[in-house]
Each structure stands twice: as structure tokens, then as C-alpha cells.
Amino acid sequence: MQAKTLAVILAAGEGTRMKSAKPKVLHSILGRSLLSWVVGACADARIDELVCVVGNQAQKVEEACKAAAAKHGIAQISVVEQKERKGTGHALMVAKEILEQSDAQNVLVVSADSPLLKATTLEKLIAMQQSQALACALLSFNASNPFGYGRILRTAQGDMLGIVEEKDASLEEKKISEANAGVYVFDKSALLYHLSALSNDNAQGEYYLTDMLSILLNAKLPCGALMAEDETEALGVNNRVQLAHAAKVMQRRINEAHMLAGVTMWDPDSVFIEADVTIMPDVELLPQVILEGNTHIESNCVIGPQTRIESSYIGEASLVEESIVVQSRVEDRVSIGPRAYLRPETHMKSQSKAGTHVEIKKSVIGKGSKIPHLSYVGDAVFGEGVNLGAGSITCNYDGFKKHKTVVGDQSFIGSDTMLVAPVSIGNDVIVAAGSTITEDVPDDALAIARSKQVNKEAYVSKLREKLQANTSE
């Protein structure tokens, strides 16, 4: 049986290089904060107890950490504030009391600014520490450019000797490509026993967690390093450039996972999919597609190009082309776009259509109903088989309140019609083009509400003669 592991997430840093009023760990990539990505990796690695060490803007980070834990199903979470930020080792010192009270046998330590860590890697690191009864197992990686990283020192047999930092490394040691990723799994008893041996006798006056490895090795306790399969897992985020780089790596991972699950992408580099989006097989994503929030797309849909969908449901075999869909529900075989805008609380029922330059807000569009082009519908309920002619709108706002428009089944609304809410149009109604409807229309009626046309014959030639006479004077 796997021994219980507690995770300590280091989230106290200032993040000054982000040049932001927002705490660094709350910056987001693809729908999740850096902190949430790390919490999610811990949860997927079957860790059910967290300690979050906060500092900079402690309350905001604490709230975010608890929200992330709840989202990812971790019920047991503690938060401790590192009021004086004196290094990574000091962060464990302020969490010491919580560690002592926990029934966990092992402690995973990870930074909240490492969103690219994989749960499978954390599981392997934990398994290595437990199976080999190590006092410490750390994660290393083969750095293509190790400059600035601590190098892993090993014996000829491959056993751990320690870590040498860049500033202290010899020329030969600087040639070592295996670098420290800053992720550790400690035997809790060994960690707590030796934690007080950490010293801040250095130029920065800080307690470094990397020194713990030397302390454990000097005490003749076994330590080891697991090399990550993917160098990108070790990438931390300290500025906006690194944030963008991490987002690109995560985007590639997410897109590849969807493609392997049966989703077609014409150009994966131009498709942006957030972490909580779900897509069924045989969906086709064209270039410049952005899928956000908890969006779900059923099979056989074609999405794009140049389409953004946020927190919406798209039913089977639907088409969304060059459009924006926000917090809406789209049923099966619906056609949207090009250049349509579905605002929150729109419900398009099966086989309905929202065509070119159509905007719909907080409305239900019935089965088979069509709004082909150049129309606005707000706060409305359309029945089945309704056709709304070009240039028609619902006038739902009187300057003070929003009002409802109801259109019955199989009704035909002519082009350039104003439906002034509150108003109800019955079933099987025809509304003449150019009408302004202010009163309810009963079933099976023709509604005509427009000014009387007047033709003044020979008017233009007389007007021209008059204008010419005025000009010659």
C-alpha cells in the first residue's frame, strides 16, 4: 500500500519580474492559474492533503488555493503564511507544525509557479522515494542549456553526491547537463529531524531547500534523483515571456491529447483550447479557434475558422463559422454564422439557424427556426419553424426595463420588421415587411403595420427645374 504523501506548495513569492499588481501564481494559462495547474497535478498524482505556503497578497492566494483544491477534489488543505520571505527552506520551517500534526509519511515540495509538471512524473518521483526508502528523492532534468541551474553530482555508479549551484560549480561541473528541477519528496521524519540544521549563513541571508540534500547526505541518509522525461516540466514562470512560453507548451499538450482522442485540427498551432474544455471524436477544428471555460462539443461538429466559444454546449453535427458563442446552449444540427454573436443564455434548438451578422441574447430559438441575416433578437422565445426576415429586430429595451417577445410556431416575420416588446405573435402568422408591431397578433393572421405609401407623379422633374432656376439667379 502506498504511504500517504502530503504536498507543500510554495506560493509566497513576490513575483516582481511579472511587473503586475496580481500575485504571480494567480496569472493564468489556458483557463487556469499557475497555482491551479500545480494543485491539479498533485490531485491527479493521488495526493489528498495540501499545505499552501502563502506570503505576497496572502488572502488572495489563500482563497485561490482553497478554490483550486475544491475544484480538483482535495478536501484536506491547510494554509500557512510566510510573513518574512527568507527562502524555500524557511517556507518549510513555517509549515513545520502542520507537518508534525499530519499523519502523512512523506512530503512532496513543489513551487506554485511550475504549471508544466505532470502528475505521472510526480507519481514516479513519489514511488521512487518510497520503494527505495530514500530520505529525499528530487526531480532532475536534462537541460539543453543548464546555465543558472544547480547541477546534479553523481558517483561513477550513478549514486547521488549532491547539488552544486552555478556560482559554485567548477568548469567541469558546469558541463553537467543534469539539473535540479526544484521538486522534492522527503521522508517526513528525516525532514523534520534535520530541518533545524538549515542555515542562512549566506550572502542573501536565506534558508535554501537545496541545502537539505547536503545535510541528509552528510548524515549518511540515502538520496536519489529521478530525471524527468520532458525538459519542459522543469520550466518555471517568472516573467511574461516565460508565461507565454509555458502557455504554448501547455497548448501543444492539450491539442495533442485531443487529436489523439479523435479531434481533427487543420493547424494545431492556431487552435487554443482551455483545460476544462471537452470535445468528442470526429469534431473538426479549423484555424483560429478559441475554446474557453467548460465548453463541451459533441461529435461531427465543424468549428471555425475564426471562432470563439466560451462555456457553451454545442450539439452534434453543428456548424459554428466565424462566430462568437458565450454561455449558450446549441442543440444538434444547428448552423451559426458566419459572423454571428450568441450572447449569454441563448438556447438554439435543433436544426435552427443564426446566420450572417445575427446577434442573439437571452433567447430561445425553436426547432428549425431561422434568423438568416442582419437581425437582433433579445429576451425572446421563438417557436418551431419561425423565419425572421433580414434586418428585423426585437425592441426589448424601453430605456428602463427589458421586455419579452414571443413568436409562435411556423410564423413568418417579413424583412425590416420591428417587434416592440412586450409583444406576442401567434402561430402561423405572417407579418408584412417593414412593419412595426406594437400589439399582439392572433393565430393565423396577417399583420401590417407600416405607413401608407404615397406616389407623387412628375415630382422629380419639377423639383429639378426649380433647383436649376434657383441656381441661375
C-alpha positions in Angstrom: 0.0 0.0 0.0 1.3 3.5 -0.9 2.3 5.6 2.1 0.4 8.8 2.4 2.1 11.8 0.9 1.4 15.4 1.8 2.2 18.2 -0.7 3.6 21.5 0.3 3.0 24.1 -2.4 5.3 27.1 -2.2 3.2 30.2 -3.2 4.6 33.0 -1.2 6.9 34.8 -3.7 6.7 38.4 -4.7 7.0 37.7 -8.5 8.4 41.2 -9.1 9.5 40.3 -12.6 5.9 39.9 -13.7 5.5 43.7 -13.4 2.0 43.1 -12.1 -0.3 44.1 -9.2 -1.6 40.5 -9.4 0.3 37.8 -7.4 2.5 35.8 -9.8 0.9 32.4 -9.0 -2.5 33.8 -10.0 -1.6 34.6 -13.5 -3.3 32.2 -15.9 -2.5 30.0 -18.8 -5.4 28.3 -20.8 -8.1 28.9 -18.2 -6.2 28.0 -15.0 -3.9 29.9 -12.7 -0.3 28.7 -12.3 -1.3 27.7 -8.8 -4.3 25.7 -10.0 -2.2 23.8 -12.5 0.1 22.7 -9.7 -2.8 21.8 -7.4 -4.4 19.8 -10.3 -1.1 17.8 -10.9 -1.0 17.0 -7.2 -4.6 15.8 -7.2 -4.0 13.7 -10.3 -1.0 12.2 -8.6 -3.4 11.0 -5.8 -2.3 13.4 -3.2 -5.2 14.2 -0.9 -3.6 16.6 1.6 -2.1 20.0 0.8 -0.3 22.7 2.7 -0.1 26.0 0.8 2.6 28.5 2.0 1.4 32.0 1.1 3.0 35.4 1.6 2.6 38.1 -1.1 -1.1 39.1 -1.1 -1.7 36.2 1.3 -5.5 36.4 1.4 -6.0 36.3 -2.4 -3.6 33.4 -2.8 -5.2 31.5 0.1 -8.7 31.9 -1.5 -7.4 30.8 -4.8 -5.6 27.8 -3.3 -8.7 26.6 -1.5 -10.8 27.1 -4.6 -8.3 25.1 -6.7 -8.3 22.3 -4.1 -12.1 22.2 -4.1 -12.1 22.1 -7.9 -9.7 19.2 -8.1 -11.3 17.2 -5.3 -8.8 17.8 -2.5 -10.7 18.2 0.8 -7.8 18.3 3.2 -5.9 21.6 2.9 -4.1 23.9 5.2 -2.7 27.4 4.6 0.2 29.0 6.4 1.6 32.5 5.9 5.3 33.1 5.4 5.3 36.7 6.7 9.0 37.1 6.2 10.2 35.5 3.0 13.5 34.0 3.9 13.8 31.3 1.2 12.4 28.0 0.3 13.8 26.3 3.4 12.2 28.9 5.6 8.9 28.2 3.9 9.1 24.6 5.3 10.1 25.9 8.7 6.8 28.0 8.9 4.9 24.9 7.9 6.7 22.6 10.4 3.8 22.4 12.9 1.3 21.4 10.3 3.7 18.7 9.0 4.2 17.4 12.5 0.4 17.0 13.0 -0.2 15.3 9.7 -0.3 11.5 9.5 1.5 11.6 6.1 4.8 9.7 6.0 6.2 11.7 3.0 6.3 15.3 2.0 6.3 16.5 -1.7 7.6 20.0 -2.1 6.7 21.9 -5.3 6.6 25.5 -6.4 3.3 27.1 -7.4 5.0 28.7 -10.4 5.7 25.3 -12.1 2.5 24.7 -14.1 4.0 22.2 -16.6 4.7 19.5 -14.0 2.9 16.3 -15.0 1.0 14.1 -12.5 2.7 11.0 -13.9 6.1 12.4 -13.1 5.1 13.3 -9.6 3.8 9.7 -9.1 7.1 8.3 -10.4 9.0 10.5 -8.0 6.9 9.5 -5.0 7.1 5.8 -6.0 10.9 6.1 -6.2 11.2 7.7 -2.8 9.1 5.0 -1.2 10.3 1.9 -3.0 14.0 2.9 -2.3 13.3 4.2 1.2 15.1 7.5 0.4 15.4 10.4 2.7 15.0 12.6 -0.3 14.1 12.0 -4.0 14.4 15.0 -6.2 13.4 15.7 -9.8 16.1 16.4 -12.2 16.1 17.1 -16.0 18.5 17.0 -18.9 18.9 20.7 -19.6 19.6 21.8 -23.2 21.1 25.0 -21.6 21.8 24.3 -17.9 23.2 27.8 -17.2 21.8 29.1 -13.9 20.6 25.8 -12.6 22.0 23.7 -9.9 23.9 20.7 -11.3 23.3 17.1 -10.0 26.5 15.5 -8.9 26.7 11.7 -9.1 29.3 9.0 -8.5 30.6 6.8 -11.3 28.0 4.3 -10.2 25.2 6.9 -10.6 24.6 7.5 -6.9 23.7 11.0 -5.6 26.6 13.1 -4.3 24.8 16.4 -4.1 23.9 19.6 -5.9 26.3 22.3 -6.9 24.9 25.7 -7.8 26.1 27.6 -10.9 28.1 30.2 -8.9 30.0 27.5 -7.1 30.5 25.0 -9.9 33.9 24.3 -11.4 34.4 24.4 -15.2 33.9 20.6 -15.3 30.8 20.7 -13.2 29.3 23.4 -15.4 29.5 20.9 -18.3 27.0 18.6 -16.5 23.6 18.8 -18.2 21.5 17.1 -15.4 20.0 20.0 -13.5 17.8 20.4 -10.4 14.1 20.9 -11.2 13.3 22.1 -7.6 10.8 19.3 -6.9 11.4 17.1 -3.8 9.9 14.2 -2.0 11.2 13.8 1.6 10.7 11.2 4.2 8.8 13.3 6.7 10.7 12.0 9.8 14.1 12.7 8.2 13.0 16.1 7.0 11.6 17.3 10.4 14.6 15.9 12.3 17.1 17.7 10.1 15.1 20.9 9.3 16.7 22.9 12.1 20.2 22.2 10.6 19.4 24.6 7.7 21.4 27.8 7.9 21.0 31.2 6.5 24.7 31.9 6.6 25.0 33.1 3.1 25.1 36.4 1.1 21.3 36.5 0.8 20.6 35.6 4.4 18.1 32.9 3.3 17.4 29.3 4.1 17.7 27.2 0.9 15.9 23.9 0.5 18.7 22.7 -1.8 21.0 22.7 1.3 18.7 20.0 2.9 20.1 17.5 0.4 23.7 18.1 1.6 22.5 17.8 5.2 20.8 14.5 4.6 23.8 13.1 2.6 26.2 14.2 5.3 24.1 12.3 7.8 24.6 9.2 5.6 21.0 9.0 4.6 20.2 7.8 1.1 19.0 10.3 -1.5 18.3 10.0 -5.2 17.3 11.9 -8.3 14.7 11.0 -11.0 15.3 12.5 -14.4 12.1 13.9 -16.0 11.3 12.6 -19.4 10.4 16.1 -20.7 12.6 19.1 -20.0 9.7 21.5 -20.2 8.3 20.1 -16.9 11.0 22.0 -15.1 10.2 25.4 -16.6 9.1 27.9 -14.0 7.3 31.2 -14.7 9.0 34.3 -13.5 8.1 36.9 -16.2 5.6 37.4 -19.0 7.9 35.8 -21.6 8.1 32.6 -19.6 4.3 32.8 -19.1 3.7 32.8 -22.8 6.2 30.0 -23.4 4.5 27.9 -20.7 1.2 28.6 -22.3 2.5 27.4 -25.7 3.8 24.2 -24.3 0.5 23.5 -22.4 -1.5 24.4 -25.6 0.6 21.8 -27.5 -0.1 19.2 -24.9 -3.8 19.8 -24.7 -4.2 19.9 -28.5 -2.2 16.7 -29.0 -4.3 14.9 -26.4 -7.5 16.0 -28.2 -6.1 14.9 -31.6 -5.1 11.5 -30.2 -8.7 11.2 -28.9 -10.1 11.7 -32.4 -10.3 15.5 -33.0 -9.1 16.9 -36.3 -7.2 20.2 -36.3 -6.1 21.8 -39.6 -3.4 23.9 -37.9 -2.9 22.9 -34.2 -0.7 25.9 -33.6 -3.6 28.3 -34.3 -6.1 26.5 -32.0 -6.4 27.5 -28.4 -8.2 25.1 -26.0 -8.5 25.7 -22.3 -8.0 22.9 -19.8 -11.7 22.3 -18.9 -13.0 22.0 -22.5 -14.3 18.6 -23.6 -14.5 17.6 -27.2 -16.0 14.3 -28.6 -14.4 12.4 -31.5 -14.9 13.5 -35.1 -15.0 17.2 -34.4 -13.1 19.3 -36.9 -11.4 22.5 -35.6 -10.4 25.0 -38.3 -7.7 27.6 -37.8 -8.1 30.5 -35.3 -10.4 28.7 -33.0 -10.5 29.6 -29.3 -12.4 27.2 -26.9 -12.8 28.5 -23.3 -14.2 27.6 -19.9 -16.3 24.5 -19.6 -17.3 24.3 -23.2 -18.4 20.9 -24.5 -18.6 20.0 -28.2 -20.4 16.9 -29.4 -19.3 14.7 -32.3 -19.3 15.6 -36.0 -19.2 19.4 -35.5 -17.2 21.8 -37.6 -15.9 24.8 -35.6 -14.2 27.8 -37.3 -12.4 29.4 -38.8 -12.0 32.5 -36.5 -14.4 31.3 -33.9 -14.5 31.8 -30.1 -16.7 29.7 -27.9 -16.9 30.3 -24.1 -18.6 28.0 -21.6 -21.1 26.7 -24.0 -22.6 23.4 -25.2 -22.5 22.6 -28.9 -24.7 19.7 -30.0 -23.9 17.0 -32.5 -23.3 17.8 -36.2 -23.5 21.6 -35.7 -21.6 24.2 -37.6 -20.1 27.4 -36.0 -18.4 29.5 -38.5 -16.6 32.8 -37.9 -18.7 33.5 -34.8 -18.7 34.1 -31.0 -20.7 31.9 -28.7 -20.8 32.8 -25.0 -22.5 30.9 -22.2 -25.1 29.4 -24.6 -26.6 26.1 -25.4 -26.7 24.9 -29.1 -28.5 21.7 -29.8 -27.9 19.2 -32.7 -27.5 20.2 -36.3 -27.6 23.9 -35.7 -25.9 26.4 -38.1 -24.3 29.5 -36.7 -22.6 32.2 -38.7 -20.6 33.4 -40.4 -20.1 36.4 -38.1 -22.9 35.7 -35.6 -22.8 36.6 -31.9 -24.6 34.4 -29.4 -24.6 36.2 -26.0 -25.3 34.5 -22.6 -28.4 32.5 -22.1 -29.1 31.9 -25.7 -30.6 28.5 -26.5 -30.6 27.3 -30.1 -32.8 24.2 -30.5 -32.1 21.5 -33.0 -31.9 22.4 -36.7 -32.2 26.1 -36.0 -30.0 28.8 -37.6 -28.4 32.1 -36.7 -26.9 33.4 -39.9 -24.6 36.2 -41.0 -24.4 39.3 -38.7 -27.0 38.0 -36.3 -26.9 38.8 -32.6 -29.0 36.8 -30.1 -29.2 37.4 -26.4 -31.1 35.6 -23.6 -33.5 33.9 -26.1 -34.8 30.5 -27.1 -34.9 29.8 -30.8 -37.2 26.9 -31.6 -36.5 23.8 -33.6 -36.0 24.5 -37.3 -36.4 28.3 -36.8 -34.2 30.6 -38.8 -32.7 34.0 -38.3 -30.7 34.2 -41.6 -29.0 37.6 -41.5 -28.7 41.1 -40.2 -31.0 40.8 -37.2 -31.0 41.2 -33.4 -33.1 39.1 -31.1 -33.1 39.7 -27.3 -35.3 38.4 -24.4 -37.4 36.4 -26.9 -38.9 33.0 -27.3 -39.4 31.8 -30.8 -41.4 28.6 -31.5 -40.7 26.0 -34.1 -40.3 26.8 -37.8 -40.1 30.6 -37.4 -38.5 32.7 -40.1 -37.2 36.2 -39.2 -36.6 38.3 -42.3 -33.4 40.3 -42.8 -33.0 43.5 -40.9 -35.6 42.6 -38.3 -35.1 43.1 -34.5 -36.8 42.7 -31.2 -37.1 46.1 -29.5 -36.7 44.7 -26.0 -35.5 47.7 -24.0 -37.6 50.8 -23.3 -34.9 52.7 -21.6 -35.8 51.4 -18.2 -36.6 47.7 -18.4 -36.2 44.7 -20.7 -39.3 43.1 -22.1 -40.2 39.8 -23.7 -41.1 38.9 -27.3 -42.9 35.7 -28.1 -43.3 34.3 -31.6 -45.4 31.3 -32.2 -44.8 28.2 -34.4 -44.5 28.5 -38.2 -44.8 32.3 -38.2 -43.1 34.3 -40.9 -41.7 37.8 -40.0 -41.0 39.9 -43.1 -37.8 41.8 -43.6 -37.2 45.1 -41.7 -39.7 44.4 -39.0 -39.6 45.9 -35.5 -41.2 43.7 -32.8 -41.7 46.2 -29.9 -41.8 44.3 -26.7 -43.7 43.2 -24.7 -45.5 41.6 -27.6 -46.8 38.2 -28.6 -47.1 36.9 -32.2 -49.3 33.8 -32.6 -48.9 30.6 -34.5 -49.0 30.6 -38.3 -48.8 34.4 -38.5 -47.4 36.5 -41.4 -46.0 39.9 -40.6 -45.6 42.2 -43.6 -42.2 43.5 -44.4 -41.4 46.9 -42.9 -43.9 46.6 -40.1 -43.6 48.0 -36.6 -45.6 45.6 -34.4 -46.6 47.1 -31.1 -49.7 45.0 -30.4 -50.3 41.2 -30.0 -51.1 39.3 -33.2 -53.5 36.3 -33.0 -53.0 33.0 -34.7 -53.4 32.6 -38.5 -53.4 36.4 -39.1 -51.6 38.8 -41.4 -50.2 41.8 -39.6 -49.4 45.0 -41.5 -48.2 48.0 -39.5 -46.5 50.5 -41.8 -47.1 54.0 -43.1 -49.2 54.4 -46.2 -47.2 54.8 -49.4 -47.8 58.0 -51.4 -46.6 58.4 -55.0 -46.3 62.0 -56.3 -46.2 61.7 -60.1 -43.9 64.0 -62.1 -42.4 65.3 -58.9 -38.7 64.8 -59.7 -38.7 66.7 -63.0 -40.5 69.7 -61.4 -38.1 69.7 -58.4 -35.1 69.6 -60.8 -36.5 72.6 -62.8 -37.0 74.5 -59.6 -33.4 73.8 -58.4 -31.9 74.9 -61.7 -33.9 78.1 -61.7 -32.6 78.9 -58.2 -29.0 78.2 -59.2 -29.2 80.6 -62.3 -30.3 83.6 -60.2 
